[in-house]
């Protein structure tokens, strides 16, 4: 069922942001990360837009890759969580998917796999995030095992890791992880991949053979202290909703649930048909910016299921009226700003809005 709010995805912005990733890491190939339905932007459509300029794609799990193959995407697809069972291996073999191996059970499944197929495998190194991956001291042993494995294509065997704090460049954590990874892989001649968006942008010594830009492709900065303009990124999603009421309130009138915002003067407000059911963040605070009729106004009171109220008092030169469209984030208003006001991250907001709206 369609609701009033709408999402527009901008192909030219996606293409521009991929170009920026390639400019930052000119000597690396690119896995464009389009997991979680391309962060709410529609994975098949996004893959089609990025297809001419990327080297490969990366998703979380096998079902996400199936959607891409069914959508006609024939570039290499990396499965970041790898395979969980024999069915996943069968699908990966049929669809020629590249698999991450990060734990012992997956090695056992590979050993027991009965069909003849040479899988493209990436060995995951736990360099310090302690989520997925093998301990550094085991990497040489496991790499040798996989290189000689009858079910592994040795020509496409890779090594990878993931950073926990690349978006906090003042910490030593990322440099420590780079050092741990390099030491673990010393002497191994194979393609390597370390960098997410943050490290693509600022950690040049981690670019290696393949980079994995994610959030930056969608026009959001991975850093809390630097916005998208700092890196010449463009918003790939515009989220809009219509004004359904404009009315005048008196000084002292309270707005919305729990009466959390009180009018400091006689003023005009506008009601917009968008709320947390549409993916607008429930915890966005009063004062969160909203773009309408060529300028910024502010959210007043709590976000409801399908409505928000904004200040219409400062739009005298271009009055807000019923039927006008408000931009909740997009080309004129960064999703990073909205996320900060809601005390969350743009990843969550984009995924929620896009996937709820069926982008």
C-alpha angles and dihedrals in degrees: 000000000000120000130199098264117085138198127212120193116206113217093192090057093052090050092047093050092050088051089053091052090052091048090053093049104028095163096050133082118234134239102191105213110225101160121141091038090308091307088304096313097106114268100223094047092045092048090051091052095047095038098097094051107034128078097214144337134245128208135170104245145009096261090058089054092049089058090054095048090048087051091058100259108147102171119109113285122204118209104213096195091043122212127327103191146359092279090060090052091051091051092045090053093048094046098035096239125174113235134210115218113203109150143040097252090062090054089053091050089051092049091051097044107122103196122086109247135134107225124204101234134190116199111218118220119204097220094170112307090094096208108099131000145060124285114267095245090062098052099092092048094047095043090054091048092051095043089057096038115121091223097050129084101226093198092064099039109130140180125224145169137181129229123231099197110020087129089063102062094173090066120086091222098097095046088049090052092048090052093047092049094047092049092048091051098039111140094011112124103209138110113276135204126193111141130099121179096287093051092044087059102043113005104073093167089063099055095096119156100322132025127198111211113186123152093027090062088065095051100258127124116235089212125084093209098046125057129213092268089062088068099032093249124157128216110256094190131051115193115197139170135183130253109244101177140020120188145152125254132192129238108277096026113134125222131219136338116352089006091258096161124053124195109247090202142358104299148157123248135187128214117218123201098235134096144146091301086066094048099265106142113264092213098052104136130229106276095041105144123249122186117223135156094358101311144065124265130172141252115248121204130340127339110247130201095272108359142059130184123223137186111265095173097095096055098078093128091052105019120212112242138180109282096032115128121235122207109223089185136338139092094350100035123039119232085219089067093049091048092052091052090050092048092238138096130268091240090067095044095049093046094047097046096041096046094042090050092045095240 
